[in-house]
Amino acid sequence: MNIRIVREALHKEPFEPFNLRLADGRSVPVPHRDFVAIGRRRVHVILEDDSGMTIEPFMIVSLDTPAKKPKSGNGKHRRE
């Protein structure tokens, strides 16, 4: 994947969390832009357990946006 696409996702306003889908089937969550640093040839991601992961861009097959949870109800209160 072109590293430019990752940069665009990080700079989107408002930011939307996404997952980096890797060629080996793993999914790496990016909950906030502060969890990622992009170098010239690598993407560095801080994981939930405070460990880090360095990813070669060619290992990223897609950027997936987690499905948004539907709002429960329609916002109206019903009395019976």
LOVEXVO-109058 format. One record per residue: x, y, z negated of N, C-alpha, C in turn; residue number from 1. Coordinates in pm, 1 decimal. Layout:
BEGIN
PT,X,Y,Z,X,Y,Z,X,Y,Z,NUM $
...
REM end
This chain:
BEGIN
PT,85.2,-118.1,0.0,0.0,0.0,0.0,89.2,123.6,0.0,1 $
PT,41.2,224.1,61.8,112.9,350.0,65.8,103.8,417.8,-71.1,2 $
PT,216.6,457.0,-125.9,220.7,518.8,-259.1,140.7,649.5,-263.5,3 $
PT,120.3,711.2,-148.5,42.1,834.3,-139.1,-101.6,811.9,-186.8,4 $
PT,-156.0,694.1,-160.3,-293.3,663.4,-201.1,-304.4,659.4,-353.4,5 $
PT,-202.0,607.3,-418.8,-201.0,605.3,-565.6,-193.5,748.3,-618.0,6 $
PT,-109.1,829.1,-557.0,-98.7,970.1,-598.9,-232.8,1041.7,-584.7,7 $
PT,-300.5,1018.2,-473.7,-430.8,1082.8,-451.2,-531.8,1042.4,-558.5,8 $
PT,-531.2,914.0,-596.0,-623.8,867.2,-700.1,-592.1,932.6,-834.6,9 $
PT,-463.9,954.7,-862.0,-424.3,1017.3,-988.6,-461.3,1164.9,-994.8,10 $
PT,-464.9,1230.2,-881.1,-493.6,1373.7,-878.4,-639.7,1407.3,-848.6,11 $
PT,-721.1,1305.7,-833.6,-862.6,1328.9,-805.5,-926.7,1405.0,-922.1,12 $
PT,-1011.2,1501.3,-889.8,-1082.6,1579.9,-991.2,-1231.8,1559.9,-974.9,13 $
PT,-1303.8,1520.5,-1074.7,-1250.0,1475.1,-1202.4,-1185.6,1337.5,-1185.9,14 $
PT,-1091.4,1308.8,-1272.8,-1021.8,1180.7,-1266.4,-1119.8,1067.6,-1293.7,15 $
PT,-1108.4,960.3,-1216.5,-1188.7,839.8,-1238.8,-1093.4,723.6,-1264.2,16 $
PT,-1110.0,653.6,-1376.9,-1025.0,537.6,-1403.9,-1032.9,438.2,-1288.5,17 $
PT,-923.0,366.9,-1265.9,-920.2,267.2,-1159.1,-828.7,152.9,-1197.7,18 $
PT,-833.8,47.6,-1121.1,-747.3,-68.7,-1140.8,-659.8,-83.8,-1017.8,19 $
PT,-534.3,-116.5,-1041.4,-445.0,-151.6,-931.8,-455.8,-302.0,-914.1,20 $
PT,-507.8,-347.1,-801.7,-519.4,-489.8,-772.6,-390.1,-532.7,-705.2,21 $
PT,-322.2,-632.2,-766.4,-192.8,-676.8,-715.9,-205.0,-801.0,-629.4,22 $
PT,-104.2,-824.9,-549.1,-103.9,-937.3,-454.9,-114.4,-1072.2,-526.4,23 $
PT,-68.2,-1080.4,-650.8,-74.7,-1207.6,-723.8,-208.5,-1226.8,-795.8,24 $
PT,-303.9,-1135.8,-774.2,-437.2,-1149.2,-831.9,-458.2,-1070.6,-960.1,25 $
PT,-351.4,-1020.3,-1019.8,-367.1,-942.5,-1143.3,-431.9,-807.6,-1113.8,26 $
PT,-493.7,-753.8,-1216.9,-555.0,-622.5,-1209.1,-496.1,-538.0,-1321.8,27 $
PT,-437.7,-425.9,-1288.5,-372.7,-339.1,-1386.3,-459.2,-214.8,-1405.2,28 $
PT,-516.7,-197.2,-1525.5,-604.2,-82.2,-1548.1,-525.8,48.5,-1563.1,29 $
PT,-581.3,154.1,-1505.8,-527.0,289.1,-1520.6,-640.2,373.8,-1579.0,30 $
PT,-649.3,381.0,-1712.9,-760.4,452.3,-1775.6,-748.9,604.4,-1769.4,31 $
PT,-625.6,654.6,-1750.3,-603.0,798.8,-1746.1,-474.3,824.9,-1669.1,32 $
PT,-466.1,939.4,-1604.7,-347.6,969.0,-1523.1,-218.9,975.0,-1605.1,33 $
PT,-229.5,999.8,-1735.0,-109.9,1005.6,-1819.7,-43.6,869.6,-1838.8,34 $
PT,-109.1,762.8,-1798.2,-54.9,628.1,-1813.2,31.3,585.9,-1693.8,35 $
PT,49.2,674.1,-1596.2,120.9,638.6,-1473.8,228.4,741.9,-1441.4,36 $
PT,342.7,691.1,-1397.9,447.8,776.6,-1342.5,484.4,717.2,-1207.0,37 $
PT,495.5,803.2,-1108.7,528.8,755.6,-974.5,667.8,805.0,-937.7,38 $
PT,752.2,709.9,-903.8,886.1,742.8,-856.8,887.4,743.1,-704.8,39 $
PT,1005.5,747.3,-649.2,1016.5,747.8,-503.4,971.7,615.9,-442.2,40 $
PT,1000.6,506.3,-514.1,970.5,374.4,-457.8,898.7,280.9,-554.4,41 $
PT,855.5,331.1,-667.5,791.9,244.0,-766.3,680.8,318.4,-841.0,42 $
PT,589.0,240.2,-893.2,481.5,292.1,-977.1,503.2,232.6,-1115.9,43 $
PT,509.0,317.9,-1216.9,529.1,274.2,-1354.4,398.0,297.0,-1429.8,44 $
PT,349.1,190.1,-1494.3,221.3,197.2,-1565.6,243.5,156.9,-1710.6,45 $
PT,187.3,236.3,-1803.2,187.7,201.0,-1945.0,59.0,123.8,-1970.6,46 $
PT,72.1,7.3,-2031.8,-42.1,-79.8,-2057.4,-101.5,-53.7,-2195.2,47 $
PT,-217.7,-111.9,-2221.8,-289.0,-89.9,-2347.7,-207.1,-128.3,-2470.7,48 $
PT,-119.8,-228.9,-2457.0,-39.9,-273.0,-2572.6,91.1,-194.7,-2584.7,49 $
PT,100.0,-80.7,-2517.3,216.7,8.0,-2515.9,337.7,-50.2,-2444.6,50 $
PT,321.2,-162.6,-2378.4,429.4,-213.4,-2295.0,419.9,-142.0,-2160.6,51 $
PT,517.9,-161.2,-2076.9,517.1,-96.3,-1947.2,531.1,-196.9,-1834.9,52 $
PT,494.6,-153.9,-1716.5,503.5,-239.7,-1598.9,550.5,-154.1,-1482.0,53 $
PT,649.0,-203.9,-1410.9,696.4,-136.7,-1290.6,648.5,-217.1,-1170.5,54 $
PT,583.8,-148.0,-1078.0,520.5,-215.7,-965.1,576.7,-160.5,-834.3,55 $
PT,615.1,-249.5,-746.8,654.7,-211.1,-611.6,525.7,-181.3,-533.3,56 $
PT,519.7,-72.6,-459.4,396.9,-38.3,-387.0,346.8,-148.7,-293.4,57 $
PT,435.7,-227.4,-234.9,389.3,-332.7,-143.7,315.1,-443.6,-217.2,58 $
PT,325.6,-448.2,-351.0,252.4,-547.5,-430.4,108.1,-503.6,-458.4,59 $
PT,77.4,-375.9,-436.0,-57.7,-323.8,-460.6,-140.8,-346.1,-334.6,60 $
PT,-247.4,-425.0,-348.5,-331.3,-453.0,-232.2,-454.3,-362.4,-225.6,61 $
PT,-496.5,-309.7,-342.4,-610.0,-217.9,-340.8,-619.2,-140.8,-470.9,62 $
PT,-694.7,-32.8,-467.2,-731.9,42.1,-586.6,-880.8,19.9,-603.7,63 $
PT,-918.7,-34.2,-716.7,-1059.2,-63.1,-742.5,-1110.2,26.4,-853.7,64 $
PT,-1225.6,85.7,-831.9,-1290.1,165.4,-935.1,-1387.2,75.1,-1009.6,65 $
PT,-1372.7,64.1,-1142.8,-1466.6,-19.9,-1217.2,-1609.9,26.3,-1194.2,66 $
PT,-1699.2,-70.3,-1188.3,-1840.9,-37.4,-1169.0,-1890.2,44.4,-1287.5,67 $
PT,-1962.4,148.6,-1255.5,-2018.6,231.1,-1362.1,-2137.3,159.8,-1423.1,68 $
PT,-2147.0,167.5,-1555.7,-2259.0,103.9,-1625.0,-2385.6,185.4,-1598.8,69 $
PT,-2492.5,117.0,-1560.7,-2617.0,191.1,-1538.1,-2669.3,246.8,-1669.8,70 $
PT,-2727.7,363.4,-1660.6,-2786.9,423.4,-1780.1,-2909.6,342.9,-1818.4,71 $
PT,-2923.8,318.5,-1946.7,-3040.6,243.2,-1990.2,-3160.7,337.1,-1996.7,72 $
PT,-3269.4,290.6,-1945.5,-3392.2,370.4,-1945.5,-3383.8,483.7,-1846.2,73 $
PT,-3483.2,568.3,-1848.0,-3485.1,681.1,-1756.2,-3473.1,815.1,-1829.6,74 $
PT,-3433.9,807.7,-1957.4,-3417.5,929.7,-2032.7,-3544.3,981.7,-2096.8,75 $
PT,-3657.9,918.7,-2064.4,-3785.0,958.9,-2122.0,-3819.5,866.4,-2236.8,76 $
PT,-3873.9,922.9,-2339.8,-3916.8,843.0,-2454.8,-4065.3,811.3,-2438.5,77 $
PT,-4096.5,689.1,-2467.0,-4233.7,645.1,-2448.9,-4294.7,611.2,-2584.3,78 $
PT,-4409.6,665.5,-2611.0,-4479.7,634.2,-2735.6,-4594.4,540.0,-2707.3,79 $
PT,-4610.5,447.3,-2797.6,-4722.3,353.4,-2780.5,-4813.9,357.3,-2898.9,80 $
REM end
